[in-house]
Amino acid sequence: MEKLELHKSYRFDDIEAFAKENKLLDKFLQPLDADGDLSGEIGEIVLPLYFDDGSVAANFILTGYGFQSSWRCIYTCQALSSDGRDSI
């Protein structure tokens, strides 16, 4: 996978491979519950990818899980976008 397509669903393994290939960092982000613990469900958990300088390269939202989780691309930076521009 050379570029990302906005609103396309990707498997977690594919996102991991893409991040490794492009030397990107990732971090799961989940909302905090009333006790300050991490919680979340489909539609709430996001997986941003970062460049070394801390800028956001892409972002995904969890759309399903089971044997393999499914993530929909909700942001791509210009350098990684299939259409060559920042897209939300």
N, C-alpha and C positions, 0 to 999 in steps of 0.2 A: 504494500500500500504506500504510494508516494505522497498523496494528498488526501485531505479529509473532505467529505461532503456534508454540508449543513443539513440537519434533520434526518440524516441516514442513521440507522441502527448498526452498532458494532458490538462484537463479542469482546469480553474483557481481555482474552488472550490476544486478540488483534490490536487492541489499544496498547497493551503492554509491549508488543513487538514494535508497534509504530513509535512509541516513546523511546524504546531502546535504540532503534534505528536512527532516530533524530536527536538523540542525547537529551531527552526531556525528562523532567522530574514530575512525579505525580503525588497526589495526596487526596485521600477520601475526605470529604467534608460532609458532616451531618449536623442537623439542628440539635440544640440542647433541650432536654426536657425540663420540667419545673424544678427538678433536683439538681440540675446542672450536669446530668449524665448525657452521653451521646445517645441519640435515638434517631429513628427515621424509617422511612418506608419508600416504596416505589413513588417516584415523583418528587421526593424530598432530598435524596442523597445525590450529591454531585461529585464528579471526578475531574478536577482541573489538571491540565498538564502545563508545566512551567518551563521556561528557558532558564539557563544558569543565572541570569541577572534578575530573576524573580518575576519577570513579565509573563503574563498569561499567553500561552500558545494556543490552547483549545480547552473546551469544557464540555462535559457530558453529563447527562442526567440518567439515573437508573430507571429503566422501563420494564424490567423483568428479571427474574432470577430462578434458578433451578440448578441443573447440572452445570450450566454456564450462564453467567449474568449477561444481560443485554443493556446497552447504553446508547442513548440517542445524542448525537452531536448537537449542541446548542450554541456553540461559538467556535469560530476558527479565525486565527490571525491571517493576515495577508500572505505570509510566507508558506503557510501550510494549507491554505484553502484551494479547493479545486477550481474556483473561479478567479483566483488571484487578488482577492480583497478581503478586508476584515468583514466578517458576517456574523450576525446574531439572529 
